[in-house]
Amino acid sequence: MKYLLLIILLALLFFVLGFKRARPAAPPAEKKKPGPATPQDMLSCAHCGLHLPRDEALPGMGGVFCSAAHRSQYEAEHGGPR
C-alpha cells in the first residue's frame, strides 16, 4: 500500500514539474514594440505641388522640390541663379 502511495506522489510530482516546463515563459519587459514614428512637417513641391516630408524635400531657389529635375525646371522657368 505504501508503495502505491509513493508511486502516486512521484507521478503527481512529475506531472506538476512537466506542466510548469510546458508553459511558455512571459515575454521580457525590456523587449517592447517601438512606438509610432514622430510626425514630420509636410511640404509641397514648388513646381508640381506634390506633398512630401520635410526630410525628403530638396531646397532650391523659390521653395522646396520633390526632385532635382523639378528644381532645375522651376529655376529655368523663373530665372534661377544668375
HTML snippet that shows the backbone in 3Dmol.js (N, CA, C, O; Angstrom):
<script src="https://3Dmol.org/build/3Dmol-min.js"></script>
<div id="view" style="width:600px;height:400px;position:relative"></div>
<script>
const pdb = `
ATOM      1  N   MET A   1       0.813  -1.185   0.000  1.00  0.00           N
ATOM      2  CA  MET A   1       0.000   0.000   0.000  1.00  0.00           C
ATOM      3  C   MET A   1       0.864   1.259   0.000  1.00  0.00           C
ATOM      4  O   MET A   1       0.575   2.220  -0.713  1.00  0.00           O
ATOM      5  N   LYS A   2       1.946   1.244   0.822  1.00  0.00           N
ATOM      6  CA  LYS A   2       2.746   2.463   0.866  1.00  0.00           C
ATOM      7  C   LYS A   2       3.531   2.637  -0.431  1.00  0.00           C
ATOM      8  O   LYS A   2       3.871   3.770  -0.773  1.00  0.00           O
ATOM      9  N   TYR A   3       3.833   1.573  -1.165  1.00  0.00           N
ATOM     10  CA  TYR A   3       4.499   1.715  -2.469  1.00  0.00           C
ATOM     11  C   TYR A   3       3.563   2.364  -3.499  1.00  0.00           C
ATOM     12  O   TYR A   3       3.983   3.169  -4.330  1.00  0.00           O
ATOM     13  N   LEU A   4       2.311   1.996  -3.415  1.00  0.00           N
ATOM     14  CA  LEU A   4       1.320   2.592  -4.300  1.00  0.00           C
ATOM     15  C   LEU A   4       1.193   4.092  -4.026  1.00  0.00           C
ATOM     16  O   LEU A   4       1.110   4.887  -4.962  1.00  0.00           O
ATOM     17  N   LEU A   5       1.178   4.480  -2.759  1.00  0.00           N
ATOM     18  CA  LEU A   5       1.110   5.890  -2.383  1.00  0.00           C
ATOM     19  C   LEU A   5       2.369   6.621  -2.856  1.00  0.00           C
ATOM     20  O   LEU A   5       2.272   7.752  -3.332  1.00  0.00           O
ATOM     21  N   LEU A   6       3.528   6.011  -2.739  1.00  0.00           N
ATOM     22  CA  LEU A   6       4.782   6.605  -3.193  1.00  0.00           C
ATOM     23  C   LEU A   6       4.779   6.783  -4.714  1.00  0.00           C
ATOM     24  O   LEU A   6       5.232   7.815  -5.209  1.00  0.00           O
ATOM     25  N   ILE A   7       4.287   5.813  -5.450  1.00  0.00           N
ATOM     26  CA  ILE A   7       4.208   5.908  -6.912  1.00  0.00           C
ATOM     27  C   ILE A   7       3.244   7.024  -7.318  1.00  0.00           C
ATOM     28  O   ILE A   7       3.524   7.763  -8.262  1.00  0.00           O
ATOM     29  N   ILE A   8       2.135   7.156  -6.633  1.00  0.00           N
ATOM     30  CA  ILE A   8       1.163   8.215  -6.945  1.00  0.00           C
ATOM     31  C   ILE A   8       1.780   9.585  -6.665  1.00  0.00           C
ATOM     32  O   ILE A   8       1.611  10.503  -7.467  1.00  0.00           O
ATOM     33  N   LEU A   9       2.479   9.740  -5.564  1.00  0.00           N
ATOM     34  CA  LEU A   9       3.122  11.019  -5.237  1.00  0.00           C
ATOM     35  C   LEU A   9       4.207  11.371  -6.257  1.00  0.00           C
ATOM     36  O   LEU A   9       4.321  12.527  -6.664  1.00  0.00           O
ATOM     37  N   LEU A  10       5.004  10.383  -6.671  1.00  0.00           N
ATOM     38  CA  LEU A  10       6.041  10.643  -7.682  1.00  0.00           C
ATOM     39  C   LEU A  10       5.414  11.009  -9.028  1.00  0.00           C
ATOM     40  O   LEU A  10       5.913  11.895  -9.722  1.00  0.00           O
ATOM     41  N   ALA A  11       4.341  10.344  -9.397  1.00  0.00           N
ATOM     42  CA  ALA A  11       3.654  10.664 -10.653  1.00  0.00           C
ATOM     43  C   ALA A  11       3.083  12.075 -10.597  1.00  0.00           C
ATOM     44  O   ALA A  11       3.169  12.820 -11.574  1.00  0.00           O
ATOM     45  N   LEU A  12       2.509  12.442  -9.476  1.00  0.00           N
ATOM     46  CA  LEU A  12       1.973  13.791  -9.301  1.00  0.00           C
ATOM     47  C   LEU A  12       3.089  14.833  -9.375  1.00  0.00           C
ATOM     48  O   LEU A  12       2.902  15.893  -9.972  1.00  0.00           O
ATOM     49  N   LEU A  13       4.230  14.550  -8.785  1.00  0.00           N
ATOM     50  CA  LEU A  13       5.370  15.464  -8.815  1.00  0.00           C
ATOM     51  C   LEU A  13       5.878  15.651 -10.250  1.00  0.00           C
ATOM     52  O   LEU A  13       6.134  16.779 -10.673  1.00  0.00           O
ATOM     53  N   PHE A  14       6.022  14.562 -10.994  1.00  0.00           N
ATOM     54  CA  PHE A  14       6.468  14.664 -12.390  1.00  0.00           C
ATOM     55  C   PHE A  14       5.450  15.408 -13.253  1.00  0.00           C
ATOM     56  O   PHE A  14       5.824  16.162 -14.151  1.00  0.00           O
ATOM     57  N   PHE A  15       4.165  15.193 -12.978  1.00  0.00           N
ATOM     58  CA  PHE A  15       3.123  15.878 -13.724  1.00  0.00           C
ATOM     59  C   PHE A  15       3.188  17.387 -13.483  1.00  0.00           C
ATOM     60  O   PHE A  15       3.088  18.168 -14.429  1.00  0.00           O
ATOM     61  N   VAL A  16       3.352  17.797 -12.244  1.00  0.00           N
ATOM     62  CA  VAL A  16       3.419  19.233 -11.914  1.00  0.00           C
ATOM     63  C   VAL A  16       4.673  19.852 -12.507  1.00  0.00           C
ATOM     64  O   VAL A  16       4.602  20.945 -13.069  1.00  0.00           O
ATOM     65  N   LEU A  17       5.815  19.193 -12.400  1.00  0.00           N
ATOM     66  CA  LEU A  17       7.045  19.741 -12.964  1.00  0.00           C
ATOM     67  C   LEU A  17       6.974  19.803 -14.488  1.00  0.00           C
ATOM     68  O   LEU A  17       7.436  20.773 -15.089  1.00  0.00           O
ATOM     69  N   GLY A  18       6.415  18.807 -15.101  1.00  0.00           N
ATOM     70  CA  GLY A  18       6.267  18.805 -16.551  1.00  0.00           C
ATOM     71  C   GLY A  18       5.307  19.883 -17.022  1.00  0.00           C
ATOM     72  O   GLY A  18       5.518  20.481 -18.077  1.00  0.00           O
ATOM     73  N   PHE A  19       4.268  20.137 -16.264  1.00  0.00           N
ATOM     74  CA  PHE A  19       3.296  21.163 -16.625  1.00  0.00           C
ATOM     75  C   PHE A  19       3.931  22.548 -16.546  1.00  0.00           C
ATOM     76  O   PHE A  19       3.656  23.400 -17.392  1.00  0.00           O
ATOM     77  N   LYS A  20       4.766  22.781 -15.554  1.00  0.00           N
ATOM     78  CA  LYS A  20       5.433  24.084 -15.419  1.00  0.00           C
ATOM     79  C   LYS A  20       6.413  24.314 -16.564  1.00  0.00           C
ATOM     80  O   LYS A  20       6.529  25.442 -17.044  1.00  0.00           O
ATOM     81  N   ARG A  21       7.106  23.302 -17.004  1.00  0.00           N
ATOM     82  CA  ARG A  21       8.073  23.442 -18.100  1.00  0.00           C
ATOM     83  C   ARG A  21       7.384  23.651 -19.433  1.00  0.00           C
ATOM     84  O   ARG A  21       7.948  24.292 -20.320  1.00  0.00           O
ATOM     85  N   ALA A  22       6.184  23.129 -19.595  1.00  0.00           N
ATOM     86  CA  ALA A  22       5.480  23.215 -20.872  1.00  0.00           C
ATOM     87  C   ALA A  22       4.868  24.599 -21.105  1.00  0.00           C
ATOM     88  O   ALA A  22       4.600  24.961 -22.250  1.00  0.00           O
ATOM     89  N   ARG A  23       4.643  25.372 -20.049  1.00  0.00           N
ATOM     90  CA  ARG A  23       4.049  26.690 -20.218  1.00  0.00           C
ATOM     91  C   ARG A  23       5.063  27.642 -20.844  1.00  0.00           C
ATOM     92  O   ARG A  23       6.237  27.618 -20.476  1.00  0.00           O
ATOM     93  N   PRO A  24       4.632  28.469 -21.774  1.00  0.00           N
ATOM     94  CA  PRO A  24       5.554  29.449 -22.362  1.00  0.00           C
ATOM     95  C   PRO A  24       5.883  30.532 -21.345  1.00  0.00           C
ATOM     96  O   PRO A  24       5.041  30.955 -20.553  1.00  0.00           O
ATOM     97  N   ALA A  25       7.126  30.960 -21.394  1.00  0.00           N
ATOM     98  CA  ALA A  25       7.564  31.992 -20.463  1.00  0.00           C
ATOM     99  C   ALA A  25       6.984  33.336 -20.893  1.00  0.00           C
ATOM    100  O   ALA A  25       6.745  33.572 -22.078  1.00  0.00           O
ATOM    101  N   ALA A  26       6.764  34.200 -19.928  1.00  0.00           N
ATOM    102  CA  ALA A  26       6.252  35.534 -20.234  1.00  0.00           C
ATOM    103  C   ALA A  26       7.326  36.326 -20.968  1.00  0.00           C
ATOM    104  O   ALA A  26       8.507  36.192 -20.648  1.00  0.00           O
ATOM    105  N   PRO A  27       6.947  37.145 -21.941  1.00  0.00           N
ATOM    106  CA  PRO A  27       7.947  37.927 -22.667  1.00  0.00           C
ATOM    107  C   PRO A  27       8.603  38.942 -21.741  1.00  0.00           C
ATOM    108  O   PRO A  27       7.938  39.524 -20.884  1.00  0.00           O
ATOM    109  N   PRO A  28       9.898  39.154 -21.909  1.00  0.00           N
ATOM    110  CA  PRO A  28      10.583  40.106 -21.033  1.00  0.00           C
ATOM    111  C   PRO A  28      10.030  41.518 -21.237  1.00  0.00           C
ATOM    112  O   PRO A  28       9.604  41.880 -22.333  1.00  0.00           O
ATOM    113  N   ALA A  29      10.046  42.290 -20.180  1.00  0.00           N
ATOM    114  CA  ALA A  29       9.512  43.648 -20.235  1.00  0.00           C
ATOM    115  C   ALA A  29      10.394  44.569 -21.067  1.00  0.00           C
ATOM    116  O   ALA A  29       9.931  45.610 -21.533  1.00  0.00           O
ATOM    117  N   GLU A  30      11.655  44.203 -21.260  1.00  0.00           N
ATOM    118  CA  GLU A  30      12.587  45.058 -21.988  1.00  0.00           C
ATOM    119  C   GLU A  30      12.259  45.123 -23.474  1.00  0.00           C
ATOM    120  O   GLU A  30      12.461  46.165 -24.099  1.00  0.00           O
ATOM    121  N   LYS A  31      11.760  44.043 -24.051  1.00  0.00           N
ATOM    122  CA  LYS A  31      11.518  43.982 -25.484  1.00  0.00           C
ATOM    123  C   LYS A  31      10.128  44.511 -25.805  1.00  0.00           C
ATOM    124  O   LYS A  31       9.199  43.735 -26.026  1.00  0.00           O
ATOM    125  N   LYS A  32       9.988  45.824 -25.831  1.00  0.00           N
ATOM    126  CA  LYS A  32       8.715  46.438 -26.175  1.00  0.00           C
ATOM    127  C   LYS A  32       8.721  46.786 -27.648  1.00  0.00           C
ATOM    128  O   LYS A  32       9.776  47.044 -28.228  1.00  0.00           O
ATOM    129  N   LYS A  33       7.557  46.794 -28.248  1.00  0.00           N
ATOM    130  CA  LYS A  33       7.444  47.182 -29.640  1.00  0.00           C
ATOM    131  C   LYS A  33       7.705  48.680 -29.744  1.00  0.00           C
ATOM    132  O   LYS A  33       7.265  49.452 -28.892  1.00  0.00           O
ATOM    133  N   PRO A  34       8.422  49.086 -30.787  1.00  0.00           N
ATOM    134  CA  PRO A  34       8.668  50.519 -30.922  1.00  0.00           C
ATOM    135  C   PRO A  34       7.370  51.262 -31.205  1.00  0.00           C
ATOM    136  O   PRO A  34       6.478  50.755 -31.885  1.00  0.00           O
ATOM    137  N   GLY A  35       7.286  52.452 -30.679  1.00  0.00           N
ATOM    138  CA  GLY A  35       6.104  53.267 -30.873  1.00  0.00           C
ATOM    139  C   GLY A  35       6.064  53.835 -32.279  1.00  0.00           C
ATOM    140  O   GLY A  35       6.992  53.637 -33.064  1.00  0.00           O
ATOM    141  N   PRO A  36       5.007  54.530 -32.589  1.00  0.00           N
ATOM    142  CA  PRO A  36       4.902  55.124 -33.919  1.00  0.00           C
ATOM    143  C   PRO A  36       5.951  56.214 -34.100  1.00  0.00           C
ATOM    144  O   PRO A  36       6.389  56.843 -33.137  1.00  0.00           O
ATOM    145  N   ALA A  37       6.342  56.421 -35.341  1.00  0.00           N
ATOM    146  CA  ALA A  37       7.337  57.448 -35.639  1.00  0.00           C
ATOM    147  C   ALA A  37       6.741  58.824 -35.364  1.00  0.00           C
ATOM    148  O   ALA A  37       5.528  59.019 -35.448  1.00  0.00           O
ATOM    149  N   THR A  38       7.605  59.764 -35.036  1.00  0.00           N
ATOM    150  CA  THR A  38       7.132  61.110 -34.763  1.00  0.00           C
ATOM    151  C   THR A  38       6.692  61.769 -36.061  1.00  0.00           C
ATOM    152  O   THR A  38       7.314  61.560 -37.102  1.00  0.00           O
ATOM    153  N   PRO A  39       5.641  62.553 -36.013  1.00  0.00           N
ATOM    154  CA  PRO A  39       5.152  63.189 -37.239  1.00  0.00           C
ATOM    155  C   PRO A  39       6.136  64.237 -37.748  1.00  0.00           C
ATOM    156  O   PRO A  39       6.854  64.864 -36.969  1.00  0.00           O
ATOM    157  N   GLN A  40       6.156  64.414 -39.056  1.00  0.00           N
ATOM    158  CA  GLN A  40       7.027  65.399 -39.689  1.00  0.00           C
ATOM    159  C   GLN A  40       6.173  66.433 -40.410  1.00  0.00           C
ATOM    160  O   GLN A  40       5.018  66.178 -40.751  1.00  0.00           O
ATOM    161  N   ASP A  41       6.763  67.606 -40.638  1.00  0.00           N
ATOM    162  CA  ASP A  41       6.083  68.621 -41.429  1.00  0.00           C
ATOM    163  C   ASP A  41       6.016  68.156 -42.874  1.00  0.00           C
ATOM    164  O   ASP A  41       6.965  67.576 -43.399  1.00  0.00           O
ATOM    165  N   MET A  42       4.889  68.418 -43.502  1.00  0.00           N
ATOM    166  CA  MET A  42       4.715  68.088 -44.913  1.00  0.00           C
ATOM    167  C   MET A  42       4.848  69.381 -45.712  1.00  0.00           C
ATOM    168  O   MET A  42       4.233  70.395 -45.383  1.00  0.00           O
ATOM    169  N   LEU A  43       5.652  69.330 -46.755  1.00  0.00           N
ATOM    170  CA  LEU A  43       5.878  70.476 -47.621  1.00  0.00           C
ATOM    171  C   LEU A  43       5.408  70.124 -49.025  1.00  0.00           C
ATOM    172  O   LEU A  43       5.356  68.951 -49.394  1.00  0.00           O
ATOM    173  N   SER A  44       5.069  71.135 -49.799  1.00  0.00           N
ATOM    174  CA  SER A  44       4.647  70.861 -51.175  1.00  0.00           C
ATOM    175  C   SER A  44       5.711  71.367 -52.137  1.00  0.00           C
ATOM    176  O   SER A  44       6.336  72.403 -51.912  1.00  0.00           O
ATOM    177  N   CYS A  45       5.901  70.616 -53.208  1.00  0.00           N
ATOM    178  CA  CYS A  45       6.870  70.954 -54.247  1.00  0.00           C
ATOM    179  C   CYS A  45       6.420  72.254 -54.915  1.00  0.00           C
ATOM    180  O   CYS A  45       5.247  72.400 -55.257  1.00  0.00           O
ATOM    181  N   ALA A  46       7.352  73.205 -55.102  1.00  0.00           N
ATOM    182  CA  ALA A  46       7.018  74.485 -55.716  1.00  0.00           C
ATOM    183  C   ALA A  46       6.667  74.325 -57.193  1.00  0.00           C
ATOM    184  O   ALA A  46       6.013  75.198 -57.764  1.00  0.00           O
ATOM    185  N   HIS A  47       7.084  73.241 -57.815  1.00  0.00           N
ATOM    186  CA  HIS A  47       6.821  73.037 -59.236  1.00  0.00           C
ATOM    187  C   HIS A  47       5.508  72.290 -59.491  1.00  0.00           C
ATOM    188  O   HIS A  47       4.667  72.757 -60.258  1.00  0.00           O
ATOM    189  N   CYS A  48       5.333  71.136 -58.852  1.00  0.00           N
ATOM    190  CA  CYS A  48       4.165  70.304 -59.157  1.00  0.00           C
ATOM    191  C   CYS A  48       3.137  70.242 -58.033  1.00  0.00           C
ATOM    192  O   CYS A  48       2.021  69.775 -58.259  1.00  0.00           O
ATOM    193  N   GLY A  49       3.479  70.696 -56.836  1.00  0.00           N
ATOM    194  CA  GLY A  49       2.532  70.687 -55.723  1.00  0.00           C
ATOM    195  C   GLY A  49       2.472  69.394 -54.938  1.00  0.00           C
ATOM    196  O   GLY A  49       1.657  69.278 -54.022  1.00  0.00           O
ATOM    197  N   LEU A  50       3.304  68.420 -55.260  1.00  0.00           N
ATOM    198  CA  LEU A  50       3.326  67.146 -54.542  1.00  0.00           C
ATOM    199  C   LEU A  50       3.716  67.378 -53.087  1.00  0.00           C
ATOM    200  O   LEU A  50       4.666  68.110 -52.811  1.00  0.00           O
ATOM    201  N   HIS A  51       2.989  66.761 -52.154  1.00  0.00           N
ATOM    202  CA  HIS A  51       3.321  66.877 -50.728  1.00  0.00           C
ATOM    203  C   HIS A  51       4.314  65.778 -50.355  1.00  0.00           C
ATOM    204  O   HIS A  51       4.149  64.618 -50.731  1.00  0.00           O
ATOM    205  N   LEU A  52       5.341  66.165 -49.611  1.00  0.00           N
ATOM    206  CA  LEU A  52       6.353  65.206 -49.174  1.00  0.00           C
ATOM    207  C   LEU A  52       6.901  65.632 -47.827  1.00  0.00           C
ATOM    208  O   LEU A  52       6.829  66.811 -47.482  1.00  0.00           O
ATOM    209  N   PRO A  53       7.456  64.687 -47.047  1.00  0.00           N
ATOM    210  CA  PRO A  53       8.020  65.019 -45.743  1.00  0.00           C
ATOM    211  C   PRO A  53       9.204  65.969 -45.876  1.00  0.00           C
ATOM    212  O   PRO A  53       9.898  65.988 -46.893  1.00  0.00           O
ATOM    213  N   ARG A  54       9.418  66.760 -44.823  1.00  0.00           N
ATOM    214  CA  ARG A  54      10.482  67.757 -44.827  1.00  0.00           C
ATOM    215  C   ARG A  54      11.856  67.139 -45.095  1.00  0.00           C
ATOM    216  O   ARG A  54      12.668  67.737 -45.802  1.00  0.00           O
ATOM    217  N   ASP A  55      12.129  65.965 -44.550  1.00  0.00           N
ATOM    218  CA  ASP A  55      13.472  65.376 -44.724  1.00  0.00           C
ATOM    219  C   ASP A  55      13.711  64.837 -46.140  1.00  0.00           C
ATOM    220  O   ASP A  55      14.854  64.539 -46.487  1.00  0.00           O
ATOM    221  N   GLU A  56      12.666  64.705 -46.965  1.00  0.00           N
ATOM    222  CA  GLU A  56      12.838  64.239 -48.339  1.00  0.00           C
ATOM    223  C   GLU A  56      12.823  65.389 -49.349  1.00  0.00           C
ATOM    224  O   GLU A  56      13.117  65.175 -50.525  1.00  0.00           O
ATOM    225  N   ALA A  57      12.487  66.594 -48.913  1.00  0.00           N
ATOM    226  CA  ALA A  57      12.385  67.737 -49.816  1.00  0.00           C
ATOM    227  C   ALA A  57      13.774  68.283 -50.155  1.00  0.00           C
ATOM    228  O   ALA A  57      14.673  68.297 -49.315  1.00  0.00           O
ATOM    229  N   LEU A  58      13.928  68.732 -51.406  1.00  0.00           N
ATOM    230  CA  LEU A  58      15.185  69.326 -51.855  1.00  0.00           C
ATOM    231  C   LEU A  58      15.031  70.851 -51.876  1.00  0.00           C
ATOM    232  O   LEU A  58      14.148  71.364 -52.564  1.00  0.00           O
ATOM    233  N   PRO A  59      15.867  71.581 -51.142  1.00  0.00           N
ATOM    234  CA  PRO A  59      15.755  73.038 -51.148  1.00  0.00           C
ATOM    235  C   PRO A  59      16.284  73.617 -52.459  1.00  0.00           C
ATOM    236  O   PRO A  59      17.158  73.035 -53.101  1.00  0.00           O
ATOM    237  N   GLY A  60      15.750  74.750 -52.838  1.00  0.00           N
ATOM    238  CA  GLY A  60      16.196  75.418 -54.056  1.00  0.00           C
ATOM    239  C   GLY A  60      15.722  76.852 -54.057  1.00  0.00           C
ATOM    240  O   GLY A  60      15.091  77.305 -53.102  1.00  0.00           O
ATOM    241  N   MET A  61      16.023  77.567 -55.122  1.00  0.00           N
ATOM    242  CA  MET A  61      15.574  78.947 -55.256  1.00  0.00           C
ATOM    243  C   MET A  61      14.068  78.939 -55.498  1.00  0.00           C
ATOM    244  O   MET A  61      13.600  78.354 -56.475  1.00  0.00           O
ATOM    245  N   GLY A  62      13.323  79.573 -54.633  1.00  0.00           N
ATOM    246  CA  GLY A  62      11.879  79.653 -54.820  1.00  0.00           C
ATOM    247  C   GLY A  62      11.094  78.624 -54.028  1.00  0.00           C
ATOM    248  O   GLY A  62       9.875  78.559 -54.182  1.00  0.00           O
ATOM    249  N   GLY A  63      11.717  77.831 -53.206  1.00  0.00           N
ATOM    250  CA  GLY A  63      10.988  76.874 -52.379  1.00  0.00           C
ATOM    251  C   GLY A  63      11.687  75.534 -52.288  1.00  0.00           C
ATOM    252  O   GLY A  63      12.900  75.424 -52.466  1.00  0.00           O
ATOM    253  N   VAL A  64      10.884  74.517 -52.005  1.00  0.00           N
ATOM    254  CA  VAL A  64      11.409  73.150 -51.910  1.00  0.00           C
ATOM    255  C   VAL A  64      10.810  72.333 -53.043  1.00  0.00           C
ATOM    256  O   VAL A  64       9.748  72.662 -53.572  1.00  0.00           O
ATOM    257  N   PHE A  65      11.511  71.258 -53.410  1.00  0.00           N
ATOM    258  CA  PHE A  65      11.120  70.480 -54.585  1.00  0.00           C
ATOM    259  C   PHE A  65      11.163  68.991 -54.261  1.00  0.00           C
ATOM    260  O   PHE A  65      11.833  68.552 -53.326  1.00  0.00           O
ATOM    261  N   CYS A  66      10.417  68.224 -55.076  1.00  0.00           N
ATOM    262  CA  CYS A  66      10.347  66.782 -54.867  1.00  0.00           C
ATOM    263  C   CYS A  66      11.488  66.054 -55.571  1.00  0.00           C
ATOM    264  O   CYS A  66      11.800  64.918 -55.216  1.00  0.00           O
ATOM    265  N   SER A  67      12.123  66.694 -56.573  1.00  0.00           N
ATOM    266  CA  SER A  67      13.231  66.049 -57.280  1.00  0.00           C
ATOM    267  C   SER A  67      14.157  67.123 -57.838  1.00  0.00           C
ATOM    268  O   SER A  67      13.792  68.295 -57.929  1.00  0.00           O
ATOM    269  N   ALA A  68      15.352  66.703 -58.206  1.00  0.00           N
ATOM    270  CA  ALA A  68      16.323  67.634 -58.785  1.00  0.00           C
ATOM    271  C   ALA A  68      15.840  68.125 -60.150  1.00  0.00           C
ATOM    272  O   ALA A  68      16.123  69.262 -60.526  1.00  0.00           O
ATOM    273  N   ALA A  69      15.125  67.297 -60.889  1.00  0.00           N
ATOM    274  CA  ALA A  69      14.609  67.696 -62.198  1.00  0.00           C
ATOM    275  C   ALA A  69      13.595  68.828 -62.054  1.00  0.00           C
ATOM    276  O   ALA A  69      13.614  69.785 -62.828  1.00  0.00           O
ATOM    277  N   HIS A  70      12.707  68.720 -61.062  1.00  0.00           N
ATOM    278  CA  HIS A  70      11.726  69.787 -60.860  1.00  0.00           C
ATOM    279  C   HIS A  70      12.407  71.060 -60.371  1.00  0.00           C
ATOM    280  O   HIS A  70      11.997  72.163 -60.734  1.00  0.00           O
ATOM    281  N   ARG A  71      13.433  70.915 -59.560  1.00  0.00           N
ATOM    282  CA  ARG A  71      14.155  72.097 -59.093  1.00  0.00           C
ATOM    283  C   ARG A  71      14.795  72.824 -60.270  1.00  0.00           C
ATOM    284  O   ARG A  71      14.662  74.042 -60.389  1.00  0.00           O
ATOM    285  N   SER A  72      15.484  72.098 -61.136  1.00  0.00           N
ATOM    286  CA  SER A  72      16.154  72.743 -62.267  1.00  0.00           C
ATOM    287  C   SER A  72      15.137  73.305 -63.266  1.00  0.00           C
ATOM    288  O   SER A  72      15.376  74.366 -63.843  1.00  0.00           O
ATOM    289  N   GLN A  73      14.013  72.621 -63.483  1.00  0.00           N
ATOM    290  CA  GLN A  73      12.963  73.116 -64.368  1.00  0.00           C
ATOM    291  C   GLN A  73      12.374  74.425 -63.840  1.00  0.00           C
ATOM    292  O   GLN A  73      12.210  75.389 -64.588  1.00  0.00           O
ATOM    293  N   TYR A  74      12.063  74.446 -62.555  1.00  0.00           N
ATOM    294  CA  TYR A  74      11.487  75.624 -61.938  1.00  0.00           C
ATOM    295  C   TYR A  74      12.443  76.802 -62.003  1.00  0.00           C
ATOM    296  O   TYR A  74      12.033  77.922 -62.308  1.00  0.00           O
ATOM    297  N   GLU A  75      13.728  76.551 -61.714  1.00  0.00           N
ATOM    298  CA  GLU A  75      14.712  77.647 -61.733  1.00  0.00           C
ATOM    299  C   GLU A  75      14.952  78.148 -63.147  1.00  0.00           C
ATOM    300  O   GLU A  75      15.232  79.331 -63.339  1.00  0.00           O
ATOM    301  N   ALA A  76      14.848  77.267 -64.146  1.00  0.00           N
ATOM    302  CA  ALA A  76      14.998  77.704 -65.542  1.00  0.00           C
ATOM    303  C   ALA A  76      13.802  78.559 -65.970  1.00  0.00           C
ATOM    304  O   ALA A  76      13.976  79.542 -66.690  1.00  0.00           O
ATOM    305  N   GLU A  77      12.595  78.197 -65.539  1.00  0.00           N
ATOM    306  CA  GLU A  77      11.394  78.947 -65.912  1.00  0.00           C
ATOM    307  C   GLU A  77      11.280  80.277 -65.184  1.00  0.00           C
ATOM    308  O   GLU A  77      10.771  81.249 -65.744  1.00  0.00           O
ATOM    309  N   HIS A  78      11.744  80.330 -63.951  1.00  0.00           N
ATOM    310  CA  HIS A  78      11.557  81.514 -63.124  1.00  0.00           C
ATOM    311  C   HIS A  78      12.848  82.306 -62.936  1.00  0.00           C
ATOM    312  O   HIS A  78      12.961  83.060 -61.969  1.00  0.00           O
ATOM    313  N   GLY A  79      13.801  82.161 -63.809  1.00  0.00           N
ATOM    314  CA  GLY A  79      15.049  82.910 -63.704  1.00  0.00           C
ATOM    315  C   GLY A  79      15.828  82.530 -62.461  1.00  0.00           C
ATOM    316  O   GLY A  79      15.944  83.313 -61.519  1.00  0.00           O
ATOM    317  N   GLY A  80      16.351  81.336 -62.472  1.00  0.00           N
ATOM    318  CA  GLY A  80      17.105  80.793 -61.337  1.00  0.00           C
ATOM    319  C   GLY A  80      18.382  81.553 -61.049  1.00  0.00           C
ATOM    320  O   GLY A  80      18.469  82.745 -61.345  1.00  0.00           O
ATOM    321  N   PRO A  81      19.370  80.894 -60.480  1.00  0.00           N
ATOM    322  CA  PRO A  81      20.597  81.573 -60.076  1.00  0.00           C
ATOM    323  C   PRO A  81      21.312  82.155 -61.288  1.00  0.00           C
ATOM    324  O   PRO A  81      21.420  81.518 -62.336  1.00  0.00           O
ATOM    325  N   ARG A  82      21.798  83.382 -61.118  1.00  0.00           N
ATOM    326  CA  ARG A  82      22.455  84.088 -62.219  1.00  0.00           C
ATOM    327  C   ARG A  82      23.939  84.092 -62.055  1.00  0.00           C
ATOM    328  O   ARG A  82      24.651  84.645 -62.894  1.00  0.00           O
TER     329      ARG A  82
END
`;
const viewer = $3Dmol.createViewer("view");
viewer.addModel(pdb, "pdb");
viewer.setStyle({}, {cartoon: {color: "spectrum"}});
viewer.zoomTo();
viewer.render();
</script>
